[in-house]
Amino acid sequence: MKPLLMFKLKYCGYCRRVEKYLEEIFAEKPHYRQIPLEIVDEAKEPERSRKYDYYYVPTFFLGDVKLHEGAMDRFQVEQVLEMAWQSSQSQEQSV
């Protein structure tokens, strides 16, 4: 399963809102917790962050594929999780 990466900044209000949405969605749809989600604070890991092509946070990548960049509403966060979930399911079926 490809990891889902979320790039954020500590003081970003949009990032904090997305983290709140993630917890709400995980509570409602616990199967999404199986997605390996890694939250990367670009201020703490600048070298790693520079390896990815984005400008705004929050940004989500599934492997090397950018799924979303910038401010998000709850529906968009759920769409990102669904894309990651579908990707993981198709990988399992091909094994």
matplotlib code that plots the C-alpha trace (Angstrom):
import matplotlib.pyplot as plt

x = [0.0, 1.4, 1.7, -0.5, 1.7, 0.3, 2.6, 1.7, 3.0, 2.4, 0.8, -1.3, -5.0, -6.0, -3.7, -5.3, -8.7, -7.8, -6.4, -9.7, -11.6, -9.3, -10.2, -13.9, -13.8, -11.7, -14.4, -17.2, -15.3, -12.7, -11.6, -9.7, -7.4, -5.8, -4.3, -0.7, -1.0, 2.2, 1.9, 5.1, 5.7, 7.8, 9.4, 10.8, 11.7, 12.7, 15.0, 12.2, 9.7, 11.9, 11.7, 8.0, 6.6, 4.1, 3.7, 0.7, -0.1, -1.9, -0.8, -1.5, 0.6, -0.1, 3.3, 4.7, 1.3, -0.1, -3.8, -4.6, -2.8, -4.1, -7.1, -9.7, -13.2, -14.3, -15.6, -12.2, -10.4, -12.8, -12.2, -8.4, -8.9, -11.2, -8.6, -6.0, -8.4, -9.3, -5.6, -4.8, -7.8, -6.7, -3.1, -4.4, -6.5, -3.6, -1.4]
y = [0.0, 3.4, 5.8, 8.9, 11.9, 15.2, 18.1, 20.8, 23.7, 24.0, 27.4, 26.8, 27.2, 25.2, 22.4, 22.3, 22.2, 19.3, 17.4, 17.9, 16.7, 13.6, 12.7, 13.2, 11.0, 8.3, 8.1, 7.7, 5.4, 3.5, 1.5, 4.6, 4.2, 1.3, 3.8, 4.5, 8.3, 10.2, 13.9, 15.8, 19.2, 20.9, 23.2, 20.2, 18.2, 20.7, 18.3, 15.8, 18.4, 19.8, 16.4, 17.1, 19.6, 21.8, 25.4, 25.5, 23.5, 21.3, 19.1, 15.4, 12.9, 9.2, 7.9, 10.5, 11.5, 14.8, 14.4, 17.9, 21.1, 24.0, 24.7, 21.9, 21.4, 18.2, 16.7, 17.1, 15.5, 12.5, 12.4, 12.1, 9.3, 7.5, 7.7, 6.3, 3.6, 2.6, 2.6, 0.2, -2.1, -2.3, -3.1, -5.9, -7.4, -7.4, -9.4]
z = [0.0, -1.0, 1.9, 1.9, 2.7, 4.0, 4.1, 6.6, 8.7, 12.4, 12.3, 9.2, 10.0, 6.9, 8.0, 11.5, 9.9, 7.7, 10.7, 12.4, 9.3, 9.2, 12.8, 12.1, 9.0, 10.7, 13.5, 10.9, 8.5, 10.5, 7.5, 6.3, 9.3, 7.5, 5.0, 6.0, 6.6, 7.3, 8.3, 7.5, 9.0, 6.3, 8.8, 10.7, 7.6, 4.9, 3.0, 2.6, 1.7, -1.1, -2.9, -3.7, -6.1, -4.2, -3.0, -0.7, 2.4, 3.2, 0.3, -0.1, -2.2, -2.7, -3.4, -5.9, -7.2, -5.9, -5.0, -3.7, -2.9, -0.8, 1.3, 1.5, 2.8, 4.5, 1.2, -0.5, 2.4, 2.2, -1.6, -1.0, 1.5, -0.9, -3.7, -1.4, -0.2, -3.8, -4.8, -1.9, -2.8, -6.4, -5.3, -3.1, -5.9, -8.3, -5.9]

ax = plt.figure().add_subplot(projection="3d")
ax.plot(x, y, z, "-o")
ax.set_aspect("equal")
plt.show()
